[in-house]
Amino acid sequence: MISLYGNVNGSRRVLYIGNLNSPFQREMYKFIKLYGKSYGLIVDNYDLKSGRSLKEKLKFRLSLANLFFKVNVNFDCIFVEFLGDNAYFTSLLNFKKKPIIVRCHRTELYEYWNKYRERVIKAASRASLIICVSNVIRRRLINLIPWVKDKSTVIFNSVDPYRV
């Protein structure tokens, strides 16, 4: 699926936006990077986090300029973890309308929903593809934002059989 969106105009550069300090996001990044090679994809990571202190918030605002350049110039496809702030800010900076693939988890549609519903809706409307981690999450997404049904799919979170 990522190879389909990653091959834009003959180029194959994918930007993965996620926190590599998180084990599941790090594993997903490694998976995309490893298997992307078989499709000729070049995959890089960008960690977009806002923080709480004034210093962290200023650093975040400066990082948006760097992200703007990466999204519009350096990469052909953007893969974003979470249909929340990461997807929202990335979609705002995506002036060249490059494909954005978002992986939707539980928190965006439950805990995050009441406070940041508008951001989630805008990010969902601007996404090219929304990958839900389960059928329950996809049903909840479609219930909350019905018009994203055609661009949402399910790819289950799974257990690595070699670690069991």
OpenMM code with the backbone's topology and positions (N, CA, C; nanometers):
from openmm import Vec3, app, unit

residues = "MET ILE SER LEU TYR GLY ASN VAL ASN GLY SER ARG ARG VAL LEU TYR ILE GLY ASN LEU ASN SER PRO PHE GLN ARG GLU MET TYR LYS PHE ILE LYS LEU TYR GLY LYS SER TYR GLY LEU ILE VAL ASP ASN TYR ASP LEU LYS SER GLY ARG SER LEU LYS GLU LYS LEU LYS PHE ARG LEU SER LEU ALA ASN LEU PHE PHE LYS VAL ASN VAL ASN PHE ASP CYS ILE PHE VAL GLU PHE LEU GLY ASP ASN ALA TYR PHE THR SER LEU LEU ASN PHE LYS LYS LYS PRO ILE ILE VAL ARG CYS HIS ARG THR GLU LEU TYR GLU TYR TRP ASN LYS TYR ARG GLU ARG VAL ILE LYS ALA ALA SER ARG ALA SER LEU ILE ILE CYS VAL SER ASN VAL ILE ARG ARG ARG LEU ILE ASN LEU ILE PRO TRP VAL LYS ASP LYS SER THR VAL ILE PHE ASN SER VAL ASP PRO TYR ARG VAL".split()
positions = [
    Vec3(0.0818, -0.1179, 0.0000),
    Vec3(0.0000, 0.0000, 0.0000),
    Vec3(0.0875, 0.1262, 0.0000),
    Vec3(0.1911, 0.1255, 0.0847),
    Vec3(0.2805, 0.2408, 0.0891),
    Vec3(0.3588, 0.2512, -0.0401),
    Vec3(0.3923, 0.1370, -0.0997),
    Vec3(0.4664, 0.1415, -0.2256),
    Vec3(0.3833, 0.2074, -0.3345),
    Vec3(0.2519, 0.1897, -0.3306),
    Vec3(0.1634, 0.2532, -0.4280),
    Vec3(0.1713, 0.4050, -0.4161),
    Vec3(0.1621, 0.4564, -0.2941),
    Vec3(0.1675, 0.6006, -0.2730),
    Vec3(0.3101, 0.6534, -0.2768),
    Vec3(0.4075, 0.5686, -0.2406),
    Vec3(0.5464, 0.6118, -0.2384),
    Vec3(0.6058, 0.6312, -0.3760),
    Vec3(0.5464, 0.5713, -0.4780),
    Vec3(0.5982, 0.5830, -0.6135),
    Vec3(0.5232, 0.6938, -0.6863),
    Vec3(0.5568, 0.8180, -0.6546),
    Vec3(0.4909, 0.9334, -0.7133),
    Vec3(0.5812, 0.9913, -0.8210),
    Vec3(0.5321, 0.9986, -0.9412),
    Vec3(0.6086, 1.0547, -1.0528),
    Vec3(0.7462, 0.9901, -1.0664),
    Vec3(0.7546, 0.8596, -1.0450),
    Vec3(0.8804, 0.7885, -1.0617),
    Vec3(0.9779, 0.8046, -0.9472),
    Vec3(0.9440, 0.8835, -0.8484),
    Vec3(1.0322, 0.9030, -0.7346),
    Vec3(0.9796, 0.8210, -0.6173),
    Vec3(1.0655, 0.7895, -0.5239),
    Vec3(1.0260, 0.6960, -0.4193),
    Vec3(1.0788, 0.7371, -0.2822),
    Vec3(1.0501, 0.8548, -0.2374),
    Vec3(1.0984, 0.9012, -0.1076),
    Vec3(0.9802, 0.9143, -0.0119),
    Vec3(0.9860, 0.8392, 0.0986),
    Vec3(0.8779, 0.8366, 0.1970),
    Vec3(0.9288, 0.8951, 0.3279),
    Vec3(0.8539, 0.9885, 0.3848),
    Vec3(0.8867, 1.0463, 0.5146),
    Vec3(0.7935, 0.9861, 0.6186),
    Vec3(0.8506, 0.9193, 0.7181),
    Vec3(0.7736, 0.8591, 0.8275),
    Vec3(0.7752, 0.9562, 0.9442),
    Vec3(0.6590, 1.0060, 0.9844),
    Vec3(0.6503, 1.0993, 1.0965),
    Vec3(0.5993, 1.0228, 1.2172),
    Vec3(0.6883, 1.0013, 1.3114),
    Vec3(0.6545, 0.9276, 1.4324),
    Vec3(0.7686, 0.9355, 1.5318),
    Vec3(0.7406, 0.8995, 1.6549),
    Vec3(0.8374, 0.9072, 1.7630),
    Vec3(0.9113, 0.7740, 1.7750),
    Vec3(1.0382, 0.7716, 1.7406),
    Vec3(1.1148, 0.6471, 1.7438),
    Vec3(1.1518, 0.6037, 1.8856),
    Vec3(1.1215, 0.6868, 1.9856),
    Vec3(1.1395, 0.6445, 2.1246),
    Vec3(1.0276, 0.5508, 2.1683),
    Vec3(0.9182, 0.5519, 2.0950),
    Vec3(0.8062, 0.4619, 2.1226),
    Vec3(0.8340, 0.3281, 2.0540),
    Vec3(0.8317, 0.2171, 2.1288),
    Vec3(0.8666, 0.0877, 2.0685),
    Vec3(0.7836, 0.0508, 1.9460),
    Vec3(0.6512, 0.0692, 1.9514),
    Vec3(0.5715, 0.0258, 1.8359),
    Vec3(0.5933, 0.1156, 1.7154),
    Vec3(0.6180, 0.2448, 1.7368),
    Vec3(0.6453, 0.3332, 1.6235),
    Vec3(0.7828, 0.3039, 1.5649),
    Vec3(0.8794, 0.2744, 1.6504),
    Vec3(1.0134, 0.2389, 1.6031),
    Vec3(1.0080, 0.1109, 1.5195),
    Vec3(0.9315, 0.0114, 1.5674),
    Vec3(0.9188, -0.1142, 1.4935),
    Vec3(0.8502, -0.0925, 1.3589),
    Vec3(0.7474, -0.0079, 1.3562),
    Vec3(0.6780, 0.0209, 1.2303),
    Vec3(0.7728, 0.0896, 1.1324),
    Vec3(0.8502, 0.1858, 1.1807),
    Vec3(0.9473, 0.2555, 1.0959),
    Vec3(1.0495, 0.1565, 1.0394),
    Vec3(1.1025, 0.0689, 1.1256),
    Vec3(1.2003, -0.0296, 1.0794),
    Vec3(1.1387, -0.1236, 0.9758),
    Vec3(1.0128, -0.1614, 0.9975),
    Vec3(0.9428, -0.2489, 0.9039),
    Vec3(0.9276, -0.1808, 0.7677),
    Vec3(0.8802, -0.0560, 0.7680),
    Vec3(0.8612, 0.0173, 0.6418),
    Vec3(0.9953, 0.0364, 0.5716),
    Vec3(1.0966, 0.0709, 0.6483),
    Vec3(1.2291, 0.0938, 0.5895),
    Vec3(1.2855, -0.0357, 0.5298),
    Vec3(1.2735, -0.1455, 0.6035),
    Vec3(1.3263, -0.2735, 0.5576),
    Vec3(1.2521, -0.3237, 0.4337),
    Vec3(1.1193, -0.3305, 0.4418),
    Vec3(1.0428, -0.3846, 0.3300),
    Vec3(1.0265, -0.2839, 0.2168),
    Vec3(1.0427, -0.1575, 0.2468),
    Vec3(1.0398, -0.0563, 0.1418),
    Vec3(1.1549, -0.0721, 0.0444),
    Vec3(1.2675, -0.1262, 0.0929),
    Vec3(1.3835, -0.1484, 0.0056),
    Vec3(1.3487, -0.2399, -0.1108),
    Vec3(1.2634, -0.3398, -0.0850),
    Vec3(1.2273, -0.4321, -0.1930),
    Vec3(1.1449, -0.3630, -0.3014),
    Vec3(1.0856, -0.2483, -0.2691),
    Vec3(1.0120, -0.1692, -0.3680),
    Vec3(1.0938, -0.0495, -0.4159),
    Vec3(1.2176, -0.0397, -0.3700),
    Vec3(1.3025, 0.0713, -0.4093),
    Vec3(1.2690, 0.2011, -0.3379),
    Vec3(1.2030, 0.1921, -0.2209),
    Vec3(1.1661, 0.3126, -0.1476),
    Vec3(1.2803, 0.3589, -0.0586),
    Vec3(1.2965, 0.4888, -0.0491),
    Vec3(1.3909, 0.5498, 0.0436),
    Vec3(1.3059, 0.6062, 0.1571),
    Vec3(1.3267, 0.5577, 0.2789),
    Vec3(1.2426, 0.5951, 0.3928),
    Vec3(1.3270, 0.6674, 0.4959),
    Vec3(1.2775, 0.7815, 0.5435),
    Vec3(1.3452, 0.8587, 0.6468),
    Vec3(1.2438, 0.8927, 0.7552),
    Vec3(1.2927, 0.9298, 0.8736),
    Vec3(1.2062, 0.9586, 0.9877),
    Vec3(1.2110, 1.1054, 1.0261),
    Vec3(1.0980, 1.1557, 1.0757),
    Vec3(1.0916, 1.2900, 1.1331),
    Vec3(1.0059, 1.2821, 1.2577),
    Vec3(1.0581, 1.3292, 1.3701),
    Vec3(0.9855, 1.3252, 1.4967),
    Vec3(0.9245, 1.4626, 1.5223),
    Vec3(0.7938, 1.4712, 1.5153),
    Vec3(0.7222, 1.5972, 1.5363),
    Vec3(0.6544, 1.5906, 1.6722),
    Vec3(0.7100, 1.6618, 1.7703),
    Vec3(0.6477, 1.6632, 1.9030),
    Vec3(0.6501, 1.8050, 1.9572),
    Vec3(0.5392, 1.8440, 2.0190),
    Vec3(0.5248, 1.9831, 2.0607),
    Vec3(0.5828, 2.0116, 2.1981),
    Vec3(0.5693, 1.9247, 2.2946),
    Vec3(0.6213, 1.9490, 2.4286),
    Vec3(0.5338, 2.0446, 2.5079),
    Vec3(0.5720, 2.0674, 2.6332),
    Vec3(0.4897, 2.1499, 2.7221),
    Vec3(0.5586, 2.2780, 2.7670),
    Vec3(0.6904, 2.2768, 2.7819),
    Vec3(0.7600, 2.3961, 2.8298),
    Vec3(0.7720, 2.4992, 2.7181),
    Vec3(0.8017, 2.6231, 2.7553),
    Vec3(0.8174, 2.7304, 2.6570),
    Vec3(0.9296, 2.6972, 2.5594),
    Vec3(1.0410, 2.6453, 2.6109),
    Vec3(1.1539, 2.6086, 2.5251),
    Vec3(1.1124, 2.5013, 2.4241),
    Vec3(1.0391, 2.3998, 2.4701),
    Vec3(0.9938, 2.2931, 2.3804),
    Vec3(0.8951, 2.3454, 2.2769),
    Vec3(0.8083, 2.4380, 2.3173),
    Vec3(0.7108, 2.4943, 2.2234),
    Vec3(0.7797, 2.5791, 2.1165),
    Vec3(0.8825, 2.6556, 2.1553),
    Vec3(0.9585, 2.7344, 2.0573),
    Vec3(1.0339, 2.6423, 1.9614),
    Vec3(1.0937, 2.5379, 2.0163),
    Vec3(1.1652, 2.4409, 1.9329),
    Vec3(1.0693, 2.3757, 1.8331),
    Vec3(0.9480, 2.3465, 1.8786),
    Vec3(0.8463, 2.2872, 1.7915),
    Vec3(0.8131, 2.3816, 1.6763),
    Vec3(0.7934, 2.5092, 1.7053),
    Vec3(0.7582, 2.6049, 1.6002),
    Vec3(0.8710, 2.6191, 1.4983),
    Vec3(0.9947, 2.6163, 1.5438),
    Vec3(1.1081, 2.6215, 1.4512),
    Vec3(1.1165, 2.4937, 1.3683),
    Vec3(1.0808, 2.3818, 1.4281),
    Vec3(1.0869, 2.2554, 1.3542),
    Vec3(0.9820, 2.2497, 1.2440),
    Vec3(0.8748, 2.3286, 1.2555),
    Vec3(0.7721, 2.3297, 1.1511),
    Vec3(0.8280, 2.3793, 1.0179),
    Vec3(0.9210, 2.4755, 1.0227),
    Vec3(0.9825, 2.5243, 0.8988),
    Vec3(1.0629, 2.4126, 0.8322),
    Vec3(1.1351, 2.3363, 0.9121),
    Vec3(1.2114, 2.2229, 0.8600),
    Vec3(1.1174, 2.1175, 0.8026),
    Vec3(1.0081, 2.0904, 0.8734),
    Vec3(0.9107, 1.9930, 0.8251),
    Vec3(0.8459, 2.0409, 0.6958),
    Vec3(0.8146, 2.1701, 0.6865),
    Vec3(0.7559, 2.2270, 0.5653),
    Vec3(0.8449, 2.1977, 0.4449),
    Vec3(0.9758, 2.2190, 0.4602),
    Vec3(1.0706, 2.1941, 0.3520),
    Vec3(1.0724, 2.0455, 0.3158),
    Vec3(1.0787, 1.9597, 0.4175),
    Vec3(1.0831, 1.8158, 0.3917),
    Vec3(0.9568, 1.7685, 0.3205),
    Vec3(0.8408, 1.8142, 0.3670),
    Vec3(0.7135, 1.7701, 0.3090),
    Vec3(0.7005, 1.8157, 0.1645),
    Vec3(0.7362, 1.9392, 0.1352),
    Vec3(0.7115, 1.9957, 0.0032),
    Vec3(0.8252, 1.9782, -0.0965),
    Vec3(0.9462, 1.9526, -0.0497),
    Vec3(1.0603, 1.9450, -0.1408),
    Vec3(1.1263, 1.8069, -0.1398),
    Vec3(1.1600, 1.7571, -0.0234),
    Vec3(1.2444, 1.6380, -0.0151),
    Vec3(1.1738, 1.5046, -0.0340),
    Vec3(1.0453, 1.4967, -0.0026),
    Vec3(0.9783, 1.3672, -0.0012),
    Vec3(0.8560, 1.3662, -0.0910),
    Vec3(0.8181, 1.2454, -0.1342),
    Vec3(0.7065, 1.2280, -0.2272),
    Vec3(0.5810, 1.1759, -0.1597),
    Vec3(0.5969, 1.1167, -0.0447),
    Vec3(0.4851, 1.0558, 0.0269),
    Vec3(0.5136, 1.0692, 0.1763),
    Vec3(0.4108, 1.0961, 0.2538),
    Vec3(0.4266, 1.1149, 0.3972),
    Vec3(0.3454, 1.0075, 0.4694),
    Vec3(0.4090, 0.9345, 0.5619),
    Vec3(0.3405, 0.8357, 0.6456),
    Vec3(0.3413, 0.8897, 0.7873),
    Vec3(0.2225, 0.9096, 0.8447),
    Vec3(0.2112, 0.9740, 0.9756),
    Vec3(0.1474, 0.8783, 1.0759),
    Vec3(0.2119, 0.8646, 1.1907),
    Vec3(0.1513, 0.7906, 1.3014),
    Vec3(0.0529, 0.8829, 1.3717),
    Vec3(-0.0647, 0.8359, 1.3964),
    Vec3(-0.1715, 0.9028, 1.4699),
    Vec3(-0.2441, 1.0087, 1.3868),
    Vec3(-0.3744, 0.9991, 1.3903),
    Vec3(-0.4625, 1.0934, 1.3216),
    Vec3(-0.4926, 1.2087, 1.4169),
    Vec3(-0.3884, 1.2675, 1.4722),
    Vec3(-0.4011, 1.3773, 1.5671),
    Vec3(-0.3149, 1.4931, 1.5217),
    Vec3(-0.2381, 1.5481, 1.6155),
    Vec3(-0.1554, 1.6649, 1.5851),
    Vec3(-0.0540, 1.6398, 1.4743),
    Vec3(0.0118, 1.5241, 1.4757),
    Vec3(0.1102, 1.4966, 1.3706),
    Vec3(0.0474, 1.5077, 1.2324),
    Vec3(-0.0664, 1.4432, 1.2134),
    Vec3(-0.1339, 1.4471, 1.0827),
    Vec3(-0.1898, 1.5856, 1.0541),
    Vec3(-0.2419, 1.6511, 1.1554),
    Vec3(-0.3008, 1.7841, 1.1374),
    Vec3(-0.1953, 1.8844, 1.0903),
    Vec3(-0.0839, 1.8946, 1.1636),
    Vec3(0.0191, 1.9922, 1.1266),
    Vec3(0.0856, 1.9566, 0.9942),
    Vec3(0.1075, 1.8284, 0.9702),
    Vec3(0.1657, 1.7872, 0.8424),
    Vec3(0.0741, 1.8251, 0.7273),
    Vec3(-0.0560, 1.8041, 0.7436),
    Vec3(-0.1503, 1.8373, 0.6358),
    Vec3(-0.1574, 1.9875, 0.6110),
    Vec3(-0.1407, 2.0679, 0.7156),
    Vec3(-0.1398, 2.2137, 0.6971),
    Vec3(-0.0188, 2.2591, 0.6158),
    Vec3(0.0922, 2.1891, 0.6311),
    Vec3(0.2163, 2.2269, 0.5629),
    Vec3(0.2295, 2.1668, 0.4237),
    Vec3(0.1369, 2.0837, 0.3848),
    Vec3(0.1457, 2.0086, 0.2594),
    Vec3(0.0884, 2.0888, 0.1419),
    Vec3(0.1573, 2.1947, 0.1016),
    Vec3(0.1087, 2.2810, -0.0063),
    Vec3(0.1140, 2.2134, -0.1430),
    Vec3(0.2042, 2.1190, -0.1608),
    Vec3(0.2169, 2.0521, -0.2909),
    Vec3(0.1242, 1.9323, -0.3029),
    Vec3(0.0398, 1.9113, -0.2039),
    Vec3(-0.0630, 1.8054, -0.2060),
    Vec3(-0.0029, 1.6668, -0.2304),
    Vec3(0.1044, 1.6379, -0.1601),
    Vec3(0.1646, 1.5052, -0.1692),
    Vec3(0.0787, 1.4076, -0.0890),
    Vec3(0.0783, 1.2799, -0.1264),
    Vec3(-0.0044, 1.1828, -0.0543),
    Vec3(0.0360, 1.1717, 0.0928),
    Vec3(-0.0638, 1.1740, 0.1802),
    Vec3(-0.0414, 1.1558, 0.3230),
    Vec3(-0.1157, 1.0290, 0.3654),
    Vec3(-0.0399, 0.9333, 0.4178),
    Vec3(-0.0967, 0.8102, 0.4712),
    Vec3(-0.0911, 0.8215, 0.6226),
    Vec3(-0.2049, 0.8014, 0.6878),
    Vec3(-0.2124, 0.8170, 0.8330),
    Vec3(-0.2536, 0.6847, 0.8958),
    Vec3(-0.1871, 0.6488, 1.0047),
    Vec3(-0.2284, 0.5302, 1.0795),
    Vec3(-0.3092, 0.5763, 1.1996),
    Vec3(-0.4334, 0.5323, 1.2061),
    Vec3(-0.5277, 0.5737, 1.3097),
    Vec3(-0.5332, 0.4701, 1.4210),
    Vec3(-0.5128, 0.5173, 1.5419),
    Vec3(-0.5149, 0.4319, 1.6601),
    Vec3(-0.6393, 0.4635, 1.7422),
    Vec3(-0.6439, 0.4170, 1.8616),
    Vec3(-0.7587, 0.4356, 1.9487),
    Vec3(-0.7685, 0.5771, 2.0064),
    Vec3(-0.6575, 0.6327, 2.0499),
    Vec3(-0.6602, 0.7581, 2.1257),
    Vec3(-0.7209, 0.8748, 2.0493),
    Vec3(-0.7000, 0.8803, 1.9179),
    Vec3(-0.7525, 0.9925, 1.8399),
    Vec3(-0.9046, 0.9957, 1.8409),
    Vec3(-0.9673, 0.8803, 1.8515),
    Vec3(-1.1123, 0.8694, 1.8390),
    Vec3(-1.1832, 0.8578, 1.9734),
    Vec3(-1.1086, 0.8514, 2.0796),
    Vec3(-1.1682, 0.8428, 2.2127),
    Vec3(-1.1163, 0.9561, 2.3008),
    Vec3(-0.9994, 0.9386, 2.3654),
    Vec3(-0.9490, 1.0394, 2.4591),
    Vec3(-0.9244, 1.1740, 2.3909),
    Vec3(-0.8677, 1.1738, 2.2748),
    Vec3(-0.8302, 1.2959, 2.2033),
    Vec3(-0.9516, 1.3642, 2.1391),
    Vec3(-1.0549, 1.2888, 2.1098),
    Vec3(-1.1672, 1.3349, 2.0283),
    Vec3(-1.2395, 1.4555, 2.0864),
    Vec3(-1.2754, 1.4522, 2.2134),
    Vec3(-1.3555, 1.5602, 2.2715),
    Vec3(-1.2861, 1.6954, 2.2656),
    Vec3(-1.1576, 1.6975, 2.2889),
    Vec3(-1.0845, 1.8246, 2.2916),
    Vec3(-1.0371, 1.8694, 2.1534),
    Vec3(-0.9980, 1.7751, 2.0677),
    Vec3(-0.9342, 1.8105, 1.9404),
    Vec3(-1.0072, 1.7560, 1.8184),
    Vec3(-1.1360, 1.7415, 1.8289),
    Vec3(-1.2178, 1.6859, 1.7198),
    Vec3(-1.1935, 1.7561, 1.5867),
    Vec3(-1.1882, 1.8894, 1.5861),
    Vec3(-1.1709, 1.9641, 1.4602),
    Vec3(-1.0385, 1.9304, 1.3920),
    Vec3(-0.9332, 1.9153, 1.4714),
    Vec3(-0.8025, 1.8795, 1.4140),
    Vec3(-0.8067, 1.7406, 1.3518),
    Vec3(-0.8705, 1.6474, 1.4203),
    Vec3(-0.8803, 1.5103, 1.3692),
    Vec3(-0.9609, 1.5095, 1.2399),
    Vec3(-1.0714, 1.5834, 1.2366),
    Vec3(-1.1559, 1.5891, 1.1168),
    Vec3(-1.0797, 1.6503, 0.9998),
    Vec3(-1.0087, 1.7599, 1.0238),
    Vec3(-0.9318, 1.8240, 0.9156),
    Vec3(-0.8203, 1.7320, 0.8660),
    Vec3(-0.7503, 1.6689, 0.9575),
    Vec3(-0.6429, 1.5768, 0.9178),
    Vec3(-0.6995, 1.4600, 0.8380),
    Vec3(-0.8133, 1.4075, 0.8807),
    Vec3(-0.8762, 1.2953, 0.8095),
    Vec3(-0.9212, 1.3372, 0.6704),
    Vec3(-0.9740, 1.4566, 0.6576),
    Vec3(-1.0216, 1.5015, 0.5264),
    Vec3(-0.9063, 1.5263, 0.4299),
    Vec3(-0.7884, 1.5587, 0.4818),
    Vec3(-0.6723, 1.5860, 0.3960),
    Vec3(-0.5863, 1.4622, 0.3704),
    Vec3(-0.6112, 1.3545, 0.4414),
    Vec3(-0.5323, 1.2318, 0.4239),
    Vec3(-0.5705, 1.1622, 0.2937),
    Vec3(-0.4730, 1.1013, 0.2299),
    Vec3(-0.4985, 1.0222, 0.1091),
    Vec3(-0.5493, 0.8833, 0.1449),
    Vec3(-0.4985, 0.8303, 0.2547),
    Vec3(-0.5353, 0.6968, 0.3002),
    Vec3(-0.5262, 0.6954, 0.4521),
    Vec3(-0.6252, 0.6346, 0.5172),
    Vec3(-0.6240, 0.6198, 0.6627),
    Vec3(-0.6206, 0.4705, 0.6937),
    Vec3(-0.5137, 0.4282, 0.7586),
    Vec3(-0.4988, 0.2883, 0.7972),
    Vec3(-0.5416, 0.2753, 0.9429),
    Vec3(-0.6474, 0.2025, 0.9662),
    Vec3(-0.6956, 0.1781, 1.1021),
    Vec3(-0.6336, 0.0489, 1.1536),
    Vec3(-0.6083, 0.0438, 1.2844),
    Vec3(-0.5383, -0.0714, 1.3408),
    Vec3(-0.6315, -0.1880, 1.3732),
    Vec3(-0.7625, -0.1677, 1.3600),
    Vec3(-0.8588, -0.2767, 1.3815),
    Vec3(-0.9919, -0.2397, 1.3172),
    Vec3(-1.0788, -0.3387, 1.3031),
    Vec3(-1.2126, -0.3121, 1.2493),
    Vec3(-1.2937, -0.2237, 1.3430),
    Vec3(-1.2750, -0.2393, 1.4731),
    Vec3(-1.3457, -0.1561, 1.5712),
    Vec3(-1.3079, -0.0093, 1.5525),
    Vec3(-1.1805, 0.0179, 1.5342),
    Vec3(-1.1342, 0.1561, 1.5150),
    Vec3(-1.1882, 0.2107, 1.3837),
    Vec3(-1.1905, 0.1302, 1.2794),
    Vec3(-1.2443, 0.1779, 1.1508),
    Vec3(-1.3933, 0.2096, 1.1624),
    Vec3(-1.4683, 0.1238, 1.2290),
    Vec3(-1.6117, 0.1515, 1.2477),
    Vec3(-1.6322, 0.2805, 1.3264),
    Vec3(-1.5536, 0.3005, 1.4305),
    Vec3(-1.5630, 0.4238, 1.5109),
    Vec3(-1.5281, 0.5449, 1.4242),
    Vec3(-1.4223, 0.5355, 1.3450),
    Vec3(-1.3823, 0.6448, 1.2560),
    Vec3(-1.4949, 0.6794, 1.1593),
    Vec3(-1.5537, 0.5794, 1.0968),
    Vec3(-1.6618, 0.6025, 0.9999),
    Vec3(-1.7866, 0.6560, 1.0691),
    Vec3(-1.8113, 0.6125, 1.1912),
    Vec3(-1.9241, 0.6641, 1.2677),
    Vec3(-1.9061, 0.8131, 1.2983),
    Vec3(-1.7841, 0.8530, 1.3324),
    Vec3(-1.7560, 0.9930, 1.3661),
    Vec3(-1.7382, 1.0807, 1.2425),
    Vec3(-1.6741, 1.0266, 1.1383),
    Vec3(-1.6445, 1.1025, 1.0163),
    Vec3(-1.6852, 1.0165, 0.8965),
    Vec3(-1.8132, 1.0131, 0.8618),
    Vec3(-1.8637, 0.9194, 0.7602),
    Vec3(-1.7988, 0.9313, 0.6224),
    Vec3(-1.7598, 1.0498, 0.5819),
    Vec3(-1.7085, 1.0680, 0.4456),
    Vec3(-1.5690, 1.0100, 0.4232),
    Vec3(-1.5037, 0.9579, 0.5258),
    Vec3(-1.3709, 0.8979, 0.5064),
    Vec3(-1.3780, 0.7468, 0.4829),
    Vec3(-1.4982, 0.6938, 0.4703),
    Vec3(-1.5154, 0.5489, 0.4541),
    Vec3(-1.4357, 0.4942, 0.3357),
    Vec3(-1.4421, 0.5619, 0.2214),
    Vec3(-1.3763, 0.5123, 0.1004),
    Vec3(-1.2243, 0.5200, 0.1051),
    Vec3(-1.1707, 0.6035, 0.1920),
    Vec3(-1.0247, 0.6131, 0.1974),
    Vec3(-0.9674, 0.5550, 0.3269),
    Vec3(-1.0467, 0.4727, 0.3934),
    Vec3(-0.9965, 0.4063, 0.5136),
    Vec3(-0.9925, 0.2557, 0.4917),
    Vec3(-0.8970, 0.1931, 0.5552),
    Vec3(-0.8808, 0.0483, 0.5462),
    Vec3(-0.8273, -0.0021, 0.6790),
    Vec3(-0.8201, -0.1323, 0.6943),
    Vec3(-0.7691, -0.1918, 0.8177),
    Vec3(-0.6438, -0.2731, 0.7871),
    Vec3(-0.5386, -0.2439, 0.8596),
    Vec3(-0.4202, -0.3296, 0.8640),
    Vec3(-0.3961, -0.3524, 1.0124),
    Vec3(-0.4161, -0.4742, 1.0552),
    Vec3(-0.4140, -0.5049, 1.1973),
    Vec3(-0.2762, -0.4866, 1.2577),
    Vec3(-0.2743, -0.4360, 1.3824),
    Vec3(-0.1529, -0.4451, 1.4620),
    Vec3(-0.1320, -0.5925, 1.4879),
    Vec3(-0.0105, -0.6379, 1.4819),
    Vec3(0.0119, -0.7813, 1.4985),
    Vec3(0.1244, -0.8075, 1.5969),
    Vec3(0.1353, -0.9313, 1.6341),
    Vec3(0.2413, -0.9756, 1.7233),
    Vec3(0.3511, -1.0370, 1.6378),
    Vec3(0.4749, -1.0022, 1.6673),
    Vec3(0.5885, -1.0604, 1.5965),
    Vec3(0.6040, -1.2060, 1.6405),
    Vec3(0.5827, -1.3018, 1.5492),
    Vec3(0.5879, -1.4435, 1.5889),
    Vec3(0.7256, -1.4872, 1.6385),
    Vec3(0.8295, -1.4152, 1.6034),
    Vec3(0.9639, -1.4514, 1.6468),
    Vec3(0.9915, -1.4079, 1.7902),
    Vec3(0.9065, -1.3204, 1.8452),
    Vec3(0.9257, -1.2737, 1.9824),
    Vec3(0.8344, -1.3448, 2.0817),
    Vec3(0.7429, -1.4247, 2.0327),
    Vec3(0.6472, -1.4919, 2.1219),
    Vec3(0.7099, -1.6132, 2.1853),
] * unit.nanometer
topology = app.Topology()
chain = topology.addChain("A")
for resn in residues:
    res = topology.addResidue(resn, chain)
    for name in ("N", "CA", "C"):
        topology.addAtom(name, app.Element.getBySymbol(name[0]), res)
